[in-house]
Amino acid sequence: MIRQPVVAGQFYPGSASQLKVMIEKMVDAEAEKQEVIGLVSPHAGYMYSGPVAGAVISRVKFKDTFIILGPNHTGRGKPLSIISKGKWQTPFGDVEIDSELAQHLLSITRHLQEDDAAHAFEHSIEVQLPFLQYFRPDVRIVPITLSFASIDACKEIGKEIARAIKDTGREAVIMASSDMTHYEPHDTAARKDRQAIDAILRLDEDELFRRVEEHNISMCGCAPVASLIAAARELGATSAELVKYQTSGDTSGDYSAVVGYAGIIIKAIAMHPLVQHAKNTIETYVTSGDVISPPEELTPEMQQKAGVFVSLHKFGELRGCIGTFEPTKPNVAEEIISNAISSATRDPRFPPVATEELGDLEYSVDVLTKPKPIKNKKELDPRKYGVIVECGFRKGLLLPDLDGVDTVDQQVDICCQKAGILPSEPMNLYRFEVMRYK
C-alpha cells in the first residue's frame, strides 16, 4: 500500500524545496534534544500550527520509529484503525511503515483493525511526517487513527502499544496528533485549553476525558492523547512538559475565533536531587505550612556554599523567582529551602502559590558561582554570564540565558530597573556563571 499525500499544497508546500525552507524557519536547530517517551503535536496548516509543531519536535531525540496516533476527522473506515504495511508519500519522499512492530501490535490488540480507508483522506498523521523526515529521512512509522473511543478502550490501546514496544524491543517514540479548542475567542480557548493541558501534564488520562467533557473542550485528539498517556505510563513516564502553546490568532491577528495548539513532551527522566528538594520544600510549605529539614545525606551539590535562585513556571510562564547573590546559609540544601519558600510565597510580582496549583508547576534551581568584578560590558555574554549591577547599596541581578534577553545592554538595563539605578549613575558590574538544574 502506497498512501498518497492528500493535503500537500494546502496544509504545507507541495514541493520539497519550498517545504524544507518553511520547516527550517519553524524548527530550532539549537534546541537541546531529550529522551522522550512521547509527545503531543498539532496538525493544522503549517502557517498556523507549524511553529508549535516545530518547537516540540526540535526537543526530541529521534528513535527508529514513531507510532503516530491521530483522530479520524473524515468518518471513513474503521473507528480504531491501523495500517501495518506499506509506505506513505510526502514531497520529501517515502516513509516506510514499521511492519514488524505494527503487525505485532495488530496481533495482540483487542481494538485496532487493519484498515486503509480510515487513513486515505485523513490529514492528522500526514502533516506530522515532513517534520519527522526533516530531522531523520529514514524514519519509520506506525499509523493509527482513533475516533469514538471510550476512555477504557483508549487506556487498553495505550497498554497494548506499550506491550508491543517491549515485546519487539523496538526503539520508538509515541506521538499523539491533536489540535486543542476550535473556533472560540482566544481568551476562552486559552482558558479551556489550560484545563486539558494541566491533565496531560499530570499524566492523567481519566482527568483529561473528564475535563474535555465538563468544559466542552473541542480537542479533536482527546482519544489519541489519552492512549499516549496510558502507553507512556506503562513505559515509565514520570513527567511532562509544555514546550509551546499558541493559537491561530497569533498568526492571523484575528482573535475572535481561534484554534489552539499545544506542543508537549512526556519523559521518564527523574528530577535532579536539587530540583526535587525545591519541589518537596514548596509542596510541604504550601499544603501544611511546615518547613522541611535538609536531607540526612547531602549530595555533593548540596554540601557546597553558594548563592541559589529557585524559579517556578506554570504553563510556560514565570510564576516566581527568588534567590540570593551569595550564600546566606551553611550549604546549598538550606539555601534552597529558604529561597524555594520565598519564590512560592513572597515574590512581589505574584500572589502566593495555592495548593491547587502545585500540579501545574515546573521547577528549576540555579546555583551561582562567586560574582567577579569586571571592567566593562565587553566582558559579558547574555548566554553564558549572569550580571549584577551595583550602585552604592543598590544591587540588581539577572540570570543568564533567559528567553527574550539577547544582548548585554538588555541585561544591564533590566538590572538597573530592578535596583532603581539610573543609567547616568556610576555603577559597578559583576558577572557570574550558573549551574542550572531542571
C-alpha positions in Angstrom: 0.0 0.0 0.0 1.4 3.4 -1.0 -0.6 6.1 0.7 -0.6 9.3 -1.4 -0.4 12.8 0.3 -3.8 14.5 0.3 -3.0 17.9 1.8 0.3 18.7 0.2 0.0 22.1 -1.4 -2.7 23.0 1.1 -1.6 22.4 4.6 2.1 22.6 3.7 4.0 23.2 0.4 3.8 20.6 -2.3 7.4 21.0 -3.4 10.3 19.6 -1.4 12.4 22.7 -1.7 9.7 25.1 -0.5 8.7 22.6 2.2 12.3 22.5 3.5 12.6 26.3 3.6 9.3 26.6 5.5 10.3 23.9 8.1 13.7 25.4 8.6 12.0 28.6 9.8 9.9 26.7 12.3 12.4 24.3 14.0 15.1 25.2 16.5 18.4 23.7 15.4 20.0 24.7 18.7 17.3 23.1 21.0 18.6 20.5 23.5 17.5 17.1 22.4 15.8 15.0 25.1 15.0 11.3 25.6 11.2 11.3 25.4 8.6 8.5 25.6 6.1 10.5 23.7 4.8 13.9 22.6 1.7 15.8 21.6 1.9 17.8 18.4 -0.7 19.9 16.4 -1.8 19.1 12.9 -3.3 22.3 11.2 -1.9 24.1 8.3 1.8 24.9 8.9 1.4 28.6 8.8 -0.9 28.3 11.9 0.4 25.3 13.9 3.8 24.8 12.4 5.7 26.9 14.9 4.3 24.8 17.8 5.0 21.5 15.9 8.5 22.7 15.0 9.2 23.7 18.6 8.2 20.4 20.1 9.8 18.1 17.6 13.0 20.1 17.9 13.3 18.9 21.5 13.0 15.2 20.7 16.0 12.8 20.4 14.9 10.7 17.5 14.5 6.9 17.6 13.9 4.4 14.8 10.1 4.5 14.7 7.3 6.9 15.6 4.0 5.4 16.5 1.6 8.2 15.4 -1.9 8.3 16.9 -4.3 10.7 15.1 -8.0 11.4 15.2 -10.3 10.5 12.3 -11.9 13.7 11.0 -13.4 12.1 7.9 -15.5 9.4 9.5 -14.3 7.0 6.9 -13.3 3.4 7.6 -13.0 1.6 11.0 -13.1 3.9 14.0 -10.0 2.3 15.6 -7.6 1.5 12.7 -4.0 0.7 11.9 -2.1 0.2 8.7 0.6 -2.5 9.2 2.5 -2.4 5.9 3.3 -0.1 3.0 4.6 3.4 2.6 3.4 7.0 3.0 4.5 9.5 0.4 5.3 13.2 1.1 7.2 15.8 -1.0 10.3 14.6 0.8 9.9 11.0 -0.3 8.6 7.8 1.1 8.1 6.9 4.8 8.0 3.2 5.4 5.7 1.6 7.9 7.5 -0.4 10.6 5.7 -3.6 9.7 7.3 -5.8 12.4 6.1 -3.5 15.1 2.7 -2.7 13.5 1.9 -6.4 12.8 2.8 -7.4 16.3 0.6 -4.7 17.7 -2.2 -5.9 15.5 -1.8 -9.4 16.7 -2.2 -8.5 20.4 -4.8 -5.8 20.3 -8.5 -6.2 21.1 -9.5 -2.9 19.4 -7.4 -1.9 16.4 -8.3 -3.2 13.0 -6.4 -3.2 9.7 -8.0 -0.5 7.5 -6.7 1.7 4.7 -9.9 3.7 4.3 -9.7 5.4 7.6 -6.3 6.9 6.6 -6.9 7.6 2.9 -8.1 11.2 3.3 -7.1 11.9 6.9 -4.6 14.7 7.5 -3.8 14.4 11.2 -0.9 11.9 10.6 0.2 13.1 7.2 1.1 16.6 8.4 3.5 15.2 11.0 5.6 13.3 8.5 7.6 16.1 6.9 8.8 17.4 10.3 10.0 13.9 11.1 11.7 13.5 7.7 13.4 16.8 8.1 15.3 15.5 11.1 15.6 11.9 10.0 14.9 10.9 6.4 14.8 7.2 7.1 12.3 7.4 9.9 9.6 4.7 10.1 6.1 5.0 11.4 3.1 3.0 12.7 0.0 5.0 11.7 -3.1 4.6 13.9 -6.4 6.6 13.9 -8.8 6.7 16.9 -12.3 8.0 17.0 -15.4 7.4 19.1 -13.3 5.5 21.6 -14.2 5.2 25.3 -11.7 6.0 27.9 -11.4 2.3 28.8 -10.7 1.5 25.1 -8.1 4.3 24.9 -6.3 3.0 28.0 -6.3 -0.6 26.7 -4.9 0.6 23.3 -2.2 2.5 25.2 -1.2 -0.5 27.2 -1.2 -2.7 24.0 1.2 -0.2 22.3 3.5 -0.3 25.3 3.4 -4.1 25.3 4.2 -4.2 21.6 7.2 -1.9 22.1 8.5 -4.1 24.9 7.9 -7.4 23.1 9.7 -6.3 20.0 12.5 -4.4 21.8 11.9 -1.5 19.4 13.2 2.0 20.0 10.1 4.0 19.4 8.5 7.4 20.2 4.8 7.7 20.6 3.2 10.8 19.1 -0.4 12.0 19.6 -1.6 14.4 16.9 -4.1 16.8 18.2 -5.3 20.4 18.0 -6.9 22.0 21.0 -10.1 24.2 21.3 -11.7 25.0 17.9 -13.2 28.3 16.8 -13.7 30.1 20.1 -12.4 33.6 21.2 -8.7 33.5 22.1 -9.1 34.1 25.8 -11.8 31.4 26.1 -9.8 28.9 24.1 -6.7 29.5 26.2 -8.6 29.1 29.4 -10.2 25.9 28.3 -7.0 24.5 26.8 -5.2 25.1 30.1 -7.6 22.7 31.7 -6.8 19.9 29.2 -3.1 20.7 29.2 -3.0 20.5 33.0 -4.5 17.0 32.9 -1.9 16.0 30.3 1.0 17.4 32.3 -0.3 15.3 35.3 -0.3 12.2 33.0 -3.9 11.6 34.0 -6.0 10.4 31.0 -9.1 9.9 33.1 -9.0 13.6 34.2 -8.3 14.6 30.6 -11.5 12.9 29.4 -13.5 14.3 32.4 -12.3 17.9 31.7 -12.9 17.7 28.0 -16.5 16.7 28.6 -17.1 19.0 31.6 -15.7 22.1 29.9 -16.9 21.3 26.4 -13.3 21.4 25.0 -13.3 20.8 21.3 -10.0 19.0 21.3 -10.1 16.7 18.3 -7.3 14.3 19.5 -8.5 13.6 23.0 -8.6 9.8 22.4 -5.1 9.7 20.8 -3.7 11.8 23.7 -5.4 9.5 26.3 -3.9 6.4 24.7 -0.5 8.1 24.6 -0.6 8.9 28.3 -1.6 5.3 29.1 1.2 3.9 27.0 3.7 6.4 28.4 3.0 5.5 32.0 3.4 1.8 31.2 6.8 2.7 29.7 7.9 4.5 32.9 6.8 8.1 32.2 7.3 10.4 35.2 6.8 13.9 33.9 5.5 16.0 31.0 6.5 19.5 29.9 4.6 22.1 27.9 7.1 23.3 25.2 4.9 25.8 23.4 1.3 26.9 23.2 -0.3 29.4 20.9 -3.5 29.9 18.8 -4.2 30.6 15.2 -4.9 34.2 16.2 -1.2 34.6 16.9 -0.6 34.1 13.2 -3.7 35.7 11.6 -4.2 38.5 14.1 -7.9 37.5 14.3 -8.6 36.5 17.9 -12.4 36.3 17.6 -12.4 32.6 16.6 -9.2 30.7 17.0 -7.9 27.2 17.2 -5.4 26.3 20.0 -2.2 24.4 19.5 -0.1 22.7 22.2 3.3 21.0 22.0 4.1 18.7 24.9 6.8 16.2 25.6 6.5 13.2 28.0 9.6 12.0 29.7 10.9 9.3 32.1 13.8 11.4 33.4 13.8 11.7 37.1 14.3 15.2 38.7 17.8 16.2 39.8 18.0 16.0 43.6 18.3 19.8 43.9 15.1 20.3 42.0 13.3 17.5 43.9 14.4 19.2 47.1 12.9 22.5 46.0 9.7 20.8 44.9 9.4 18.9 48.2 10.0 22.2 50.1 7.3 24.1 48.3 4.7 21.3 48.4 5.2 20.8 52.1 5.1 24.5 52.9 2.1 25.3 50.7 0.0 22.4 51.9 0.9 22.4 55.7 2.9 25.5 56.4 5.8 23.3 57.6 9.5 24.0 56.7 11.3 20.7 55.8 14.8 19.9 57.0 17.6 19.2 54.6 18.1 15.5 53.6 20.1 13.4 56.1 22.6 12.6 53.4 23.5 15.6 51.3 24.6 15.2 47.7 27.9 16.8 46.7 26.0 19.7 45.1 24.0 20.3 48.3 27.1 20.4 50.5 28.7 23.4 48.9 28.1 27.0 49.9 26.7 29.2 47.0 24.1 31.7 46.1 20.9 30.0 44.8 17.9 31.0 42.8 14.7 28.9 42.7 12.4 29.6 39.7 8.8 28.4 39.2 7.0 28.2 35.9 3.3 27.5 35.2 2.1 26.7 31.7 5.4 28.0 30.4 5.1 31.4 32.1 7.1 32.6 35.1 5.3 32.0 38.4 8.0 33.0 40.9 11.8 33.5 41.1 13.7 34.5 44.3 17.3 33.9 45.2 20.5 35.0 46.9 23.5 36.6 45.2 25.9 35.0 47.6 25.5 32.2 50.2 23.5 33.1 53.4 23.1 29.6 54.7 25.6 26.8 55.7 25.0 24.9 52.5 23.1 24.8 49.2 20.4 22.5 50.7 19.4 25.1 53.3 19.7 27.9 50.7 17.2 26.1 48.5 14.7 25.7 51.4 14.8 29.4 52.1 14.6 30.6 48.5 12.1 28.0 47.4 9.6 29.1 50.0 10.2 32.8 49.1 9.7 32.0 45.4 6.4 30.4 46.1 5.0 32.8 48.6 7.0 36.1 48.7 7.7 37.1 45.1 6.0 40.6 45.0 5.1 40.1 41.3 2.8 37.2 42.0 0.2 36.0 44.6 1.3 33.1 46.8 1.1 29.7 45.2 -2.1 27.9 46.0 -2.5 24.2 46.8 -4.5 23.6 43.6 -1.6 25.0 41.5 1.1 22.6 42.7 0.4 20.0 40.0 1.0 22.7 37.3 4.4 23.9 38.5 7.7 23.3 36.8 10.9 23.9 38.9 14.5 24.9 38.2 17.4 25.7 40.5 20.3 27.9 39.6 23.5 27.6 41.7 25.7 30.7 41.2 29.5 31.0 41.1 31.0 33.8 43.2 30.4 37.1 41.4 33.5 38.5 39.7 34.0 42.3 39.2 34.6 43.3 35.6 35.8 46.5 33.9 33.2 46.9 31.2 30.3 45.3 29.2 32.7 43.7 26.7 33.4 41.0 29.3 29.7 40.0 29.4 27.8 37.4 27.3 24.0 37.1 27.9 24.0 33.4 27.2 27.0 32.5 29.4 27.1 35.0 32.2 24.6 36.5 34.7 25.0 40.1 35.6 25.0 42.1 38.9 24.8 45.9 38.6 25.8 47.8 41.8 25.4 51.4 42.8 26.0 52.1 46.5 23.8 49.8 48.5 21.5 49.1 45.5 22.0 45.9 43.5 20.2 44.4 40.6 20.8 40.8 39.3 19.8 39.0 36.2 20.4 35.3 35.5 22.0 34.2 32.1 20.3 32.5 29.2 16.8 33.9 29.6 14.2 33.9 26.8 13.9 37.4 25.3 17.1 38.7 26.7 19.6 38.6 23.8 22.0 41.5 24.4 24.3 42.7 27.1 22.5 46.1 27.0 19.2 44.4 27.8 20.8 42.6 30.7 22.2 45.7 32.2 19.1 47.8 31.6 16.9 45.2 33.4 19.3 45.0 36.3 19.2 48.8 36.6 15.4 48.8 36.6 15.3 46.2 39.3 17.6 48.1 41.6 16.3 51.6 40.7 19.6 52.7 39.3 19.5 55.5 36.7 21.6 55.0 33.5 23.5 58.2 34.3 24.6 57.0 37.8 28.1 55.4 38.4 27.8 51.7 38.6 29.9 48.6 39.2 29.5 45.5 37.1 29.9 41.9 38.2 29.5 38.7 36.3 28.8 35.1 37.4 28.0 31.7 35.9 25.3 29.3 36.9 24.8 25.6 37.0 21.1 25.2 36.0 19.2 22.2 37.2 15.7 21.3 35.9 
